Amino acid sequence: MPHLVCSRPDESEQVEYYTIAGLPGDPTAPISDDPEYGLNYDISDLPEGAYSIRVSACNKWQCSLPAPLEFTVPGQPSQPVGLNISFV
């Protein structure tokens, strides 16, 4: 189950949510309840393809400069062909 994660920000930054540009719908994600990660976004349902995303942490005043990330969601493996099973 793949997730997009980043470390928990310092409390003084008052991060409230993250923007994730480049995914379908350009979603926003609230700060996670996870004690280790500030962003913990499930990407397991993404369709196959290449993605170039930019993530920003935002507080009520402004958003950070975006951090880029590129990754590929592979397609399903093809069905095996030419398989011959026999007793020997």
N, C-alpha and C positions, 0 to 999 in steps of 0.2 A: 504494500500500500504506500505509494510514494507521496511525499509531502514536500512542499516548499517551506523551508524554515530559515530563520535568522536568530541570532542570539538576542537575549532579552536586553532592551535598551536601559540606560541609566534612568532612574526615577526622575532626575532633574530635567530630563528632556521632555517629560510629560507626553509621550507618544500615546495617541488615542487609537490610531488605525493605520493601515498600510494600503497604498494603492498598488495595483499590479497591472501595469499596462502591457499589452501584447498577448494576454490570454483572452479567450472568447468572452465578450461583454466587459472587458477591462474592469474586473471586480475590485472591490475594496474588502479588506478583512480587518475586523476589530483586533485589538491586542489580545493575544492568547492568554488563557489562564494557566498555561503550562509554565512551571517555575524555571525551566531552562530556556525556552524559546519565546521571543516576543511575537514572532510570526510562525504559525504552524498551519499551513493551508494545504488541504487535500487536493492533489492533482491527479488522482488515480482514474478519474473519468474523462480525462482529456482525449480527444480523438488523435489518431496517429498523425504525425507530421513534425516539422521543424518549428521551434518556437524561439523567438528573440524577445525577451521580456525585460521590463525595467520596473524595479520595486523602489518605492519611496516610503519612508516613515513620516507620519503627519501628526502634528498636534493641532490645537485649535487656532493657531496663528499662521502656520505655514507647513510645507512639506520639504523634506530633505532633497538633495540632488539625487536623481535615480541611480540605483546600482544595476548594471546590466547583467543578464544571465542568458546563455543560449543552451538549449538542450533539444533532444529529439525523442519523441515517443514512437517506439518501433511498432510496426504492424504485427499482426498475428503470424506465427510461423506457418509456412505452407504445409499442406497435407503431405505426408510421406508417400512417395510413389515407388513402384517396383519392389515392394516388399514380398518376399517369398518365404513362407514358413513351411517346414516339413519335418517329419520324424526321421531320425537317422539311426 
